[in-house]
């Protein structure tokens, strides 16, 4: 059995930030990551971040991942287990973790869940053909392994992920035939959309894929215009030849481990679907269990970093009370508020207001 003070599950941006914040407060941290390297989604993000210098503006995601992992490695209070899967949670605060060489029983006084989110599928005929990818898989192929997914791509989704991956495909020499967006407007930052438009790629709003073609692999798709009821408008279908269909239609928070722990979850579509109920310090309905990053509600990596920092501070504060805790907490909340300001953060603000209602007048 391994005993520690704080267990952090997930070594992406939120998990790394939580581990660093907790360890700097004096707590001993065990960081568990199922992949071979730390960084989560950052390891495939070759683009530069937006925002202020406090949110690593102008720095590429891969660089942020390397820097955070290096900081974690330098902290004697942090123990890192990579290639380790959190299998289950049992009464008495016991976590079962599968390492490459054995299964470990882990007990910690506090736990921070930073397990991320999964890509949403899209239902249409032949959506299981080879050549139909999630955007995360395409990013992994190109940016981690240096493998082109194909020669001609149709992207579904004009949020930030869809726009950024489309531009990265163009940079790699892959033709992007079109971007289909079901909503009446582009969901991502206009600066990304403008780069795509300048490259001559059509962004077709109120359009989506309705079928894929091919016997053993993808050879093309049929798209159609969508009406106000989000259904294909009869007579508007058209075919596009492609060998890759990339789906960037959103993420869903991973809540399985939170459910096992006993955390209350609620459905808030603006945050990505089912999310653990939590307060503004990211503590769930189970005392001593925190959630941060996409597992708490799907946002940008910058928000995940701040949420992880806040959750790590709060978890450690329960063990090692800090005299300057309220100042650090207030600064983190102010950064989150700034990130969520403006039109692009409206959806998140609505989701958080619904969370506050579920909490029954909590500080959120």
C-alpha positions in Angstrom: 0.0 0.0 0.0 1.2 3.5 -0.9 0.2 6.3 1.4 0.4 10.0 0.5 -1.3 13.3 1.4 -2.8 14.3 -1.9 -3.5 12.0 -4.9 -3.8 13.8 -8.2 -5.3 11.7 -11.0 -4.4 13.0 -14.4 -1.2 14.6 -15.6 -2.5 17.1 -18.1 -2.4 20.9 -17.5 -4.9 20.8 -14.6 -3.2 17.9 -12.9 0.3 19.3 -13.2 -0.8 22.7 -12.0 -2.6 21.1 -9.0 0.4 19.0 -8.1 2.7 22.0 -8.2 0.4 24.2 -6.2 -0.2 21.5 -3.5 3.5 20.6 -3.2 4.6 24.2 -2.9 2.2 24.5 0.0 4.1 21.7 1.8 1.9 18.6 0.9 3.3 15.3 -0.4 1.7 14.6 -3.8 1.3 11.4 -5.8 0.6 12.3 -9.5 -0.9 9.5 -11.6 -1.0 9.6 -15.4 -2.0 6.8 -17.7 0.1 8.0 -20.6 3.9 7.5 -20.9 4.5 11.2 -20.6 3.0 14.1 -18.7 1.2 17.0 -20.4 -2.1 15.6 -21.5 -3.5 17.5 -24.5 -0.7 20.0 -24.3 1.8 17.4 -25.9 0.0 17.7 -29.2 -0.7 21.5 -29.2 1.9 23.1 -31.4 0.1 26.4 -31.6 0.8 29.4 -29.4 -1.6 30.3 -26.6 -3.7 33.4 -26.5 -4.5 35.6 -23.4 -2.1 37.4 -21.1 1.4 36.5 -20.0 -0.1 35.0 -16.9 -1.7 32.4 -19.1 1.4 31.7 -21.2 0.4 33.8 -24.1 2.7 33.3 -27.1 4.0 30.0 -25.8 3.3 26.7 -27.6 1.4 24.0 -25.7 4.2 21.5 -26.2 6.6 23.9 -24.5 4.2 24.5 -21.6 3.9 20.7 -21.1 7.7 20.3 -21.0 8.2 23.2 -18.6 5.5 22.0 -16.2 6.7 18.4 -16.3 10.2 19.6 -15.5 9.0 21.6 -12.6 7.2 18.6 -11.2 10.3 16.4 -11.6 12.3 19.0 -9.6 9.9 18.9 -6.6 10.9 16.3 -4.0 7.3 16.4 -2.6 5.9 15.1 -5.9 6.0 11.4 -6.9 5.0 10.7 -10.5 3.6 7.4 -11.8 3.2 7.4 -15.5 1.6 4.5 -17.5 -0.7 4.1 -14.5 -4.4 3.6 -14.7 -6.8 4.5 -11.9 -9.0 1.4 -11.9 -11.4 2.1 -9.1 -12.2 3.7 -5.7 -13.3 1.9 -2.6 -14.5 2.8 0.9 -12.0 4.4 3.2 -10.4 6.6 0.6 -8.7 3.7 -1.2 -7.7 4.1 -4.9 -6.7 1.1 -7.0 -4.0 1.9 -9.5 -2.6 -0.4 -12.2 1.1 0.2 -12.9 3.1 -1.6 -15.6 4.7 -3.9 -13.0 1.9 -4.4 -10.5 -1.4 -3.2 -9.1 -1.1 -0.6 -6.2 -3.4 0.3 -3.4 -3.2 4.0 -2.7 -4.5 6.0 0.2 -4.5 9.8 0.4 -6.1 12.4 2.6 -7.2 14.5 -0.3 -7.8 13.7 -4.0 -7.9 16.0 -7.1 -9.5 14.5 -10.2 -8.1 16.0 -13.4 -9.1 13.2 -15.8 -10.1 15.3 -18.7 -12.7 14.7 -21.3 -13.5 12.4 -24.2 -14.3 13.4 -27.8 -17.9 13.2 -28.8 -18.9 11.0 -31.7 -21.4 11.9 -34.4 -24.1 9.5 -35.7 -24.4 9.0 -39.4 -24.2 6.1 -41.8 -20.7 4.5 -42.1 -19.3 6.6 -39.3 -17.1 3.7 -38.4 -15.2 3.6 -41.7 -11.4 3.8 -41.5 -10.6 7.4 -42.2 -13.2 8.9 -39.8 -11.2 10.4 -36.9 -11.7 12.6 -33.9 -9.7 15.8 -34.0 -7.6 14.7 -31.1 -6.6 11.6 -33.0 -5.5 13.7 -36.0 -3.5 16.0 -33.7 -1.8 13.0 -32.1 -0.9 11.5 -35.5 0.6 14.7 -36.9 2.0 16.5 -33.9 3.2 13.6 -31.7 4.1 10.9 -34.3 4.6 12.9 -37.5 2.1 10.9 -39.5 -0.3 12.5 -42.0 -3.8 11.1 -41.6 -4.5 11.4 -45.3 -4.4 13.7 -48.3 -7.8 15.4 -48.4 -9.8 16.3 -45.3 -13.3 17.5 -44.5 -13.5 19.0 -41.0 -16.7 18.9 -39.0 -16.8 21.6 -36.4 -15.7 25.3 -36.4 -14.9 25.7 -32.8 -11.3 26.4 -31.7 -10.2 22.8 -32.0 -11.7 22.4 -35.5 -10.1 25.6 -36.7 -6.7 25.0 -35.2 -6.4 21.4 -36.4 -7.5 22.5 -39.9 -4.8 25.1 -40.0 -2.2 22.6 -38.7 -3.3 20.2 -41.5 -2.8 22.9 -44.1 0.7 23.6 -42.6 1.5 19.9 -43.0 0.6 20.0 -46.7 -2.8 18.3 -46.4 -5.7 19.7 -48.4 -8.7 20.8 -46.3 -11.7 20.6 -48.7 -14.2 22.3 -46.3 -15.1 23.0 -42.7 -18.7 22.1 -41.9 -20.3 23.8 -38.9 -23.8 22.9 -37.7 -24.4 26.1 -35.9 -25.3 29.3 -37.8 -22.0 30.9 -36.7 -18.4 30.0 -36.2 -17.8 28.9 -32.6 -14.1 29.5 -32.3 -12.0 32.6 -32.2 -12.3 34.8 -35.3 -8.5 35.1 -35.6 -8.4 31.3 -36.3 -11.3 31.5 -38.7 -9.7 34.4 -40.6 -6.5 32.4 -41.2 -8.6 29.5 -42.6 -10.5 31.9 -44.8 -7.3 33.5 -46.2 -6.1 30.0 -47.1 -9.2 29.6 -49.3 -10.9 26.9 -47.2 -14.7 27.4 -47.2 -16.3 27.5 -43.7 -19.9 26.4 -44.3 -22.1 27.3 -41.3 -25.5 25.6 -40.8 -24.1 22.5 -42.6 -23.1 19.0 -41.4 -22.2 15.6 -42.6 -25.1 13.2 -43.2 -23.3 10.1 -44.5 -19.9 8.7 -45.4 -19.0 6.5 -48.4 -16.6 3.7 -48.9 -16.3 -0.1 -48.8 -13.1 -0.7 -46.8 -12.1 2.9 -46.2 -13.5 6.4 -46.5 -13.6 7.8 -50.0 -16.1 10.6 -49.6 -19.0 12.1 -47.6 -22.4 13.7 -48.2 -23.1 17.0 -46.5 -26.3 19.0 -46.3 -27.6 22.4 -45.1 -29.4 22.3 -41.7 -32.6 24.0 -41.0 -33.7 25.8 -37.8 -34.6 22.4 -36.4 -31.0 21.2 -37.0 -32.3 18.6 -39.5 -31.0 18.3 -43.1 -33.0 20.4 -45.5 -34.3 18.2 -48.3 -32.6 18.8 -51.7 -29.5 20.5 -50.3 -27.2 17.5 -50.1 -23.9 17.4 -52.0 -20.9 15.0 -52.1 -17.3 15.8 -51.3 -14.4 13.4 -52.1 -12.0 12.9 -49.2 -10.0 10.2 -47.5 -10.3 11.8 -44.0 -13.3 13.0 -42.1 -12.2 14.8 -38.9 -14.8 15.3 -36.2 -14.4 18.3 -33.9 -17.9 18.3 -32.4 -17.1 18.8 -28.7 -15.9 17.0 -25.6 -17.7 15.3 -22.7 -16.1 15.4 -19.2 -15.0 12.1 -17.9 -17.1 11.5 -14.7 -16.7 7.7 -14.2 -14.1 8.0 -11.4 -16.0 10.8 -9.7 -19.2 8.7 -9.7 -17.2 5.8 -8.1 -16.0 8.2 -5.4 -19.6 9.1 -4.7 -19.6 12.7 -6.1 -22.9 14.1 -7.1 -23.0 14.8 -10.8 -25.4 17.0 -12.8 -26.1 17.6 -16.5 -25.0 21.1 -17.6 -24.8 21.2 -21.5 -22.8 24.5 -21.4 -20.0 22.7 -19.5 -20.0 19.7 -21.8 -22.6 17.4 -20.3 -22.5 15.6 -17.0 -20.0 17.2 -14.5 -19.3 16.7 -10.8 -21.1 19.3 -8.7 -18.4 21.5 -7.2 -18.0 24.9 -5.5 -15.7 27.8 -6.5 -12.7 26.1 -4.8 -13.4 23.0 -7.1 -14.4 20.8 -4.1 -17.1 18.3 -5.0 -19.9 17.0 -2.8 -17.5 14.5 -1.2 -15.3 16.5 1.3 -11.6 16.4 0.4 -12.2 15.4 -3.3 -11.7 18.1 -5.9 -12.1 18.3 -9.6 -10.3 20.6 -12.2 -9.8 21.0 -15.9 -12.1 19.5 -18.5 -13.4 17.0 -15.9 -15.0 20.0 -14.1 -16.4 21.6 -17.4 -14.9 21.8 -20.8 -12.9 25.0 -21.4 -9.5 26.1 -22.8 -6.2 24.8 -21.5 -5.5 28.2 -19.9 -8.6 27.8 -17.7 -7.5 24.2 -16.8 -4.1 25.5 -15.6 -5.8 28.0 -13.3 -8.4 25.6 -12.0 -5.7 23.0 -11.3 -3.7 25.6 -9.4 -6.8 26.6 -7.4 -7.8 23.0 -6.6 -4.2 22.1 -5.5 -4.1 25.2 -3.3 -7.5 24.3 -1.7 -6.6 20.6 -1.2 -3.3 21.5 0.5 -4.9 24.2 2.6 -7.1 21.6 4.2 -3.9 19.9 5.4 -1.5 22.8 5.8 -3.4 26.1 6.4 -1.7 28.9 4.6 -1.8 32.5 6.0 -1.9 33.9 2.4 -4.4 31.4 1.1 -7.3 33.8 0.6 -5.1 36.2 -1.4 -3.9 33.3 -3.7 -7.4 32.0 -4.0 -8.8 35.5 -4.9 -6.1 36.0 -7.5 -6.9 32.6 -9.2 -10.6 33.4 -9.2 -9.9 36.8 -10.7 -7.9 35.2 -13.5 -10.7 32.7 -14.2 -13.2 35.6 -14.3 -11.0 37.5 -16.8 -10.7 34.4 -19.1 -14.4 33.9 -19.1 -15.3 37.5 -19.8 -16.7 38.6 -23.2 -18.8 36.8 -25.8 -16.6 33.7 -26.0 -17.0 33.0 -22.3 -20.8 33.5 -22.2 -21.6 29.8 -22.5 -19.2 29.0 -19.5 -20.7 31.7 -17.4 -24.2 30.3 -18.1 -23.0 26.9 -17.1 -21.4 28.1 -13.9 -24.6 29.9 -12.9 -26.5 26.7 -13.3 -23.9 25.0 -11.1 -24.5 27.6 -8.5 -28.2 26.8 -8.6 -27.5 23.1 -8.1 -25.2 24.0 -5.2 -28.1 25.9 -3.6 -26.5 29.3 -3.2 -22.8 28.3 -3.0 -20.0 30.8 -3.7 -19.8 29.9 -7.4 
